[in-house]
């Protein structure tokens, strides 16, 4: 019996048909410590790296892939994966078909941090397995639209420049160390923390903790198990996730989920 090179966290095998588009499957995979041998499909496949790092192969091309890297692989195009670094990637995979006149071509592009954050929030609302409701289909179609339509993943033009709190909040959705986040915003970490506290009452670390808690609670609402919720919220170790969650809420993840309103 062959062993999968990844651990499926979310699997929805569905048939959504609209205007020559057929969505076959939406899957969220955590790669194991093994390579994915070169293979091909009779349908198109989209792979989005949500976290971690790996070497993505598409045809003869090789690219180091990290959070926000998106690959569209046409039907019949050979592709595979090799490990790189110490962080196993978490990938969103869409299997889909298009009308022959709209046959997809191989594409690589980057998803901006703000759009990636929206995708994380949408995925946290999709049940890991089981029967879907009408609202779940709407959420899945919103995910598909953001992935397949480059314009939907771009920030809205002509919007006013966000305040410091909003800019830092978007930067904090990456797994970068706080010092690097502060440099990206143009500040020393201590100076940035003081400015954030004056503007919003939260320092840099407290803001990251609040965002992680919101992601964790959203994942606990949609995931089948606490371990799956931990991975979907960006935690590699479910035991650390449980300790971290209890420190910030006073409850274990299991107790919080059991006690929340239906």
BELGI-V605929 format. One record per backbone hydrogen bond with DSSP energy under -1.0 kcal/mol. NH is the residue of the N-H (numbers start at 1). CO is the residue of the C=O. Records with the same first field share a line. If there is no record, write none. Layout:
NH = CO, CO
This chain:
7 = 30
9 = 28
10 = 28
11 = 128
12 = 26
14 = 24
16 = 23
18 = 21
21 = 18
22 = 97
23 = 16
24 = 95
25 = 95
26 = 12
27 = 93
28 = 10
29 = 91
30 = 7
31 = 89
32 = 5
34 = 32
36 = 81
39 = 79
44 = 96
45 = 73
46 = 94
47 = 71
48 = 92
49 = 69
50 = 90
51 = 90
53 = 87
54 = 65
55 = 82
56 = 63
57 = 80
58 = 61
59 = 78
61 = 58
63 = 56
65 = 54
68 = 49
69 = 66
70 = 109
71 = 47
72 = 107
73 = 45
76 = 41
77 = 74
79 = 39
80 = 57
81 = 36
82 = 55
90 = 51
91 = 29
92 = 48
93 = 27
94 = 46
95 = 25
96 = 44
97 = 22
102 = 99
103 = 100
107 = 72
109 = 70
111 = 68
116 = 112
117 = 113
118 = 114
119 = 115
120 = 116
121 = 117
122 = 118
123 = 119
124 = 120
125 = 122
126 = 123
128 = 222
137 = 133
138 = 134
139 = 135
140 = 136
141 = 137
142 = 138
143 = 139
144 = 140
145 = 141
146 = 142
147 = 143
148 = 144
149 = 145
152 = 149
167 = 163
168 = 164
169 = 165
170 = 166
171 = 167
172 = 168
173 = 170
174 = 171
181 = 177
182 = 178
183 = 179
184 = 180
185 = 181
186 = 183
187 = 182
192 = 188
193 = 189
194 = 190
195 = 191
196 = 192
197 = 193
198 = 194
199 = 195
200 = 196
201 = 197
207 = 203
208 = 204
209 = 205
210 = 206
211 = 207
212 = 208
213 = 209
214 = 210
215 = 211
216 = 212
217 = 213
218 = 214
219 = 215
220 = 216
221 = 217
222 = 218
223 = 219
229 = 225
230 = 226
231 = 227
232 = 228
233 = 229
234 = 231
235 = 230
241 = 237
242 = 238
243 = 239
244 = 240
245 = 241
246 = 242
247 = 243
248 = 244
249 = 245
250 = 246
256 = 252
257 = 253
258 = 254
259 = 255
